């Protein structure tokens, strides 16, 4: 059961993914 390690890795990767998506949404809102 390595759920903690997987959760920690998913959290760090998920945070970067969320920031990237937010950046794309903000840039698109400025473009349109």
Buried (B, 14 or more C-beta within 10 A) or exposed (E): EEEEEEEEEEEEEEEEEEEEEEEEEEEEEEEE
